[in-house]
């Protein structure tokens, strides 16, 4: 039986990116994905690259590296990623304090600029001028999530990496070391196993003697087929509520709530952030409701959720009333401090965690490259420092 240097569990953006970068370092790599059509966070992502939004020196450097990686990845990987840069429009609701919201953006590396309602409608002619009191705008990157993953897979294959569709059912463990994984049909041996399965990575708690401070929201959104409606911008709310929800849900006093993995109870109240993004094929992603619940399999009313999402977004972009679409849900992982959990899993050797990325399309490409260099022994002082900041046991 072949023994791989690295088995990567999960072929979302995290697994695809790190699988490619590990293969580039000369490692024998196998990426395993449970389904070719999994309802993953990557598949239903907006694909936005907020390279302007770094708030700390580390995040600003990674953001700068991220946009540079995205600008050249298509040529490097040999497949289109549908990368583009366009205007991000951040409408401000009529009853909100526009000055206070604009001031809150001054902490970012490139603060979005305030514009009038008329200027906002000039940037995005589909916008309803009566529904907003103003807006902010900034240049923003964008890719097709599925195209980017396919391009990473193509690049990995060119470096000799393997991709197989098979659900991982467990880790093979001998003493205090993981030596591979099992699937329903066979076992695979590896010197190292990297779990990049997003919210499902939290199930690794059973393999470690320490808690894994990884959390997730259930994101609900609408995806459409290609439509005749043409948007000129990406539209997202200026007063974004999702990050406040993540912060509240991951406070230390909430940790006990996350242990009730069969509970459908909200750890904090759900939020709805309006937003609509159009891909190059004309399809739309319209969002989104975010719920923080400890169960990955909980009941919601899809029709009710879809109606709520449509109502909020149609107020801003009335033409959305006429587009067909299908409600979807996916689990989106995050950490307590905005940096991912990337590094060796405490308590057991040979297994690594790679999950919890906020702004993944911006941060993942540079972090995946730096991680692969770090495990190959070719790191510099910055990589040592960065990996220390992202260790999964840093909250102990």
N, C-alpha and C positions, 0 to 999 in steps of 0.2 A: 504494500500500500504506500502510495506517495505521501511524503511528509512535506507540508508547505512551511515556509518561513512564517507566513501570516495568513490566517483565515479571518476575513472581515464579514461580520454578520450584519446584513442590511445593505440594500443597494438604493437607498435614497441618496440625496446629495452628499451627506456625510460619508457614507460607505463608498460611493462611487469616486469621490474626490480623493479620499485617503488610499483607496485601493490603487488608483492610478499613480499617486505620488510614491507609494511603497514600491510599486513595480518599476518606476523610474530609478529608484535607488538600487535596483538589481535583485530585489527579493522575489522569491517564488510566492505568488499571491493567488488566493482563491476568495472570491466574493460570493456569498450565498444570500439569496433573496427568497422570501417565502412565496411570492406570487408575482407573476409578470404584470398583473394589474392591481396591485395592492392599493388600498385607499390610504396612502401615506401622506404625511405632511408635505413632502416634496411635490407629489403629484398635484395637490390642490393649492399650492402656494401662489402668491402674487408674482414671485420672481423678481422682487424689487432689490436694488443694490443702493442702500442709503449711505454712500461713501462720504457724505457731508456731515454725518451725525455722530462722529466720535466725540466723546466727552472727557476722556482721560488720555494721557500720553500714549498708553498702550493701545487703546481703541483707535485713536487717531492714526497711529502708525499702521495698524492692521487694516484700517479702512483705506488708507492710501495704497497699501500693497494690494488690497482686494480689488480695487477698481482697475489697477494696472494689469493684474492677472486676468480679469474678465475681458479687458480690451484685446488681449492677444491669445486667449484660450482657444478660440475657434481655429485659428491658424495652427496653433501648437498641436491640438488634438486631431486635426484633420476632418472635423465635422462641424456643421454650423450650430452655434448655441443661440442664435437669434438675438445677440447682444445689440442693444441700442442705448442711446442717451437722449432723454427728452425731459420736458418740464413736469415736475411734480406740483400739483395744485392742491393746496391745503385750505379748503373753505372754513370760514369761521361762522358759526351759527349766529343768527340775528340777536339772540338774547345773551350771547357771551361777551365777555370783556376782551375785545380785540387787542387792546394795548397790553394787557397782562399776558395774554397768550403769546403775542409776538415777543415780549420780554423773556418768556420762558425758553425760547429758542436760542437765546444769546449764548447759552453754554455750549452749543455745538460748534464743530470746527468751521463749518460754513453755514452761518445762520440763514434760514429762509427769509426772503425779503417781503415786507408787507406790500400789498397792492389793493387797489380799489375794486369794488364790485364790477365796474365797467371793464377794468383791465383784466379781471379774472374771466369775464365772459368773452373777452377778445381772445384770451389764451385757449379757453374751452367753450366754443359756441353752444355746446349742448347743455351748459349749465343754466339753471333757473335763477335769474338775478333776484327774484323776490324771496328766495329761500336762504340767502346768506347775507351777512353784514359786512363782509370783507374776505380777504384771503391772504395766504402767504404762498410764495413760490420759490423753488430751487431746482437746479438740474439734478437728475436722478438717473441711475442706471437700471437696466431691465434686461432679463433673459427669459427664454422659455425654460421652465424647470425640467420638463421631460427631455427637451432637446439637449440641455446641458448634461444631464445624467447619461444620455445615450452617447454624447461626445466623450465624456470621461471613460465610459465603458470601451468605446472604440480605441481611445488612446491606451488604456490598460492592456487591451488585447494585442496591440502593436508591440508592447513591451513584454509579451509572454504571459500576462495574467489570465486567469480563468474566471468565468462567471457561470454559475449554475442556479437554476430555480429549484429550491428545496427548502422547506421550513426547518429551522433549527429547533430540535426538541430538547436539547440539553447540552451541557458541557461535560466532556470526559475529564475526570479528575483523578489523579493518582497522588495520594497524600495531600500536600499543600500546593500542588501544581496542576494547572489545567493543561492537558496535552492534546486537545482537539475538541470536536463537536460531534453530535449525533443528529441525523435526520431520520425520517420514517423508514428509509431504505438502507442507509449505511452510515458508517462513522468515517470522519476525516481527521487525520492527524496533522498537528501543527506545532511549531515551536512557540507560537504566540497566537492568541485569539483576541481580536479587537471587536468589541460590540458597539456597532453604530446603528442601533435599531430605534433611535428616537425615544419616544415615551415607553416603548416596550423594554428598553434597557433597564428600567427600574426593577424589573423582575429579577435582576441579578442580586438583589438583597440576600436571597437564599444561598448564594455562592460566597458570601463574604461575612466576616464577623463584625462588620461595621455598617452603619446606615449609609445609603447613597442619597445625597441631597439633590435628587433629580425630580422635577415636577413636570406637570403637563396640563394644558388646557385642551378641552374638546372644542375645536373650531368648526363652526357651521357656516356654509357658504353656498352660493349658487354658481354653477358653471353652465355656460351656454355653448351651443354650436357656433360656427362662424355666422355673423349677422351683418346686415347692411349698415347698421349704425356705425359711424366712424368717430372715435374719440381722438382728440389731439394731444391729450395729457393723461397722466395717471392722477386719479382723484382719490385723496385720502383725507380724513378729518384732521384739522389742525389740533383739536383737543382730543388726542388719542388716549383711550382709556385702558387699552390692553396692558400696557406696562405697569400701570398702577395696580391692576388686578393681579398680575404676576408677583409684584412686590408684596402685596397683602397676603396672598395665598402661600407664600414661601417663608413667612416669618417663623422663627423657631417655635413659637407657641402653637403653630398650626401643625407641627410635625405629627402629633398623635392622630390628627384627623386623617392624614394621608395613609395611616396604617390600616384603615377600614376599607380594604380594597374591593369589597362587594357593596359599598355604599353608593347610592345615587344622590346623596345630599350634597348641595353646593357648599364648598368650604368657605367661599366668599360669594356675594351676589354676582350673577353673570352680567356681562356688558355687551353692548352692540356698538361697534364702530363701523360707520358707513364707509364704503370704498368700492371703486370699480377700476379694473385694469383690463386693457385690451391687448391681446397677443397678436403677433404678426399675421396669423391666419384669420383674424377677424373675430375669434371667440373671446368671450368675456369671463372674468372672475369677479363676482359681486359678493361683498361680504359685509361684516361677518359678526356672528355671535360667538363669544368665548365663554366657556364654563369651566370652572375648576372643580372637578369631582374626582374622588379617588378611584372609582371604577372605570375601567376602559370599555365596559359594555353596559351602558346605562340607557334607559328609555327616555326619549324626547319625542315630541310631536313634530315630525318633519313639515307637515302642512302649516302648522302655526309658526314654526321658525322661518319658513320660506316667506310667509306673508309679512312677518316683521321685518325681515331683511329687505324685501321689495319695497315696503312702504317708506322706510327711511331713505333708501337710495333713489326712489322715484321722485321724492321731494326735491332732491338736488338735480337729478338728471331725468326729466320727465319722459324722455324717449325710451328709458329702460322698461316702462310699463308694457311695451309691446314685444319685448324679446322673450323667446322661449328659454327655458333653463331647467336644470335639475339640481335639487338640494343634495349636498354631500356633507359628510362629517369626517374629520380626521383628528388625531391626537398630535399636539405640538409641544415638544419638550422645552424646558427652560431651567435655568439655575437661579440661585438666590442673588447673585451679584452681577449678572450680565455677561460673564465669561463662561465658556462651556466647561464641562467635566471631560478632560482629555488627559489620559495618563494611566498608569497602572492601578488596578483595582486593589484597594487595601485588603489584606487578610489572605490573599491567594496569589500565587505566582503564575505568570504566563498568560494573564488575561488583562486586557486594557479596556477602558471605557472611552467613548468618543461621541458625546451627545450633549444636548442642552444648549444649542447654538441660537442666540438671538441674532437677528439680521444675518442669517446663514449665507445668503448669496453674496454678501460682502465679506464676511469674516472667514468662512470655511475655506475658500481657495488658498489664502496665505497660511492659515493655521495647518491645513492638511500638508502643505509643502514643508513647513517648519517641523511638524511632528515627524514626518518621514525622515528628514535629515537628522533629527534628534535621536531617533531609535537606531539610525545607521552609524552613529558615532561621529558624524561630521558637523555637530552643532557648534554654534558660536555662543558668546556670552549672552546675547539677546535671547537665543533659543532656550538656553538653560533657565534664564529668568522667566521667560514666558511659560515654559512648561511647569515651573514651580507655581506660578500663579493659577494654572488651570488644573492642578492635581485634584482628583476626586475626593481626597481626604482633607482638603484644605479647610473645611468647616468643622472638623472634629474639635 
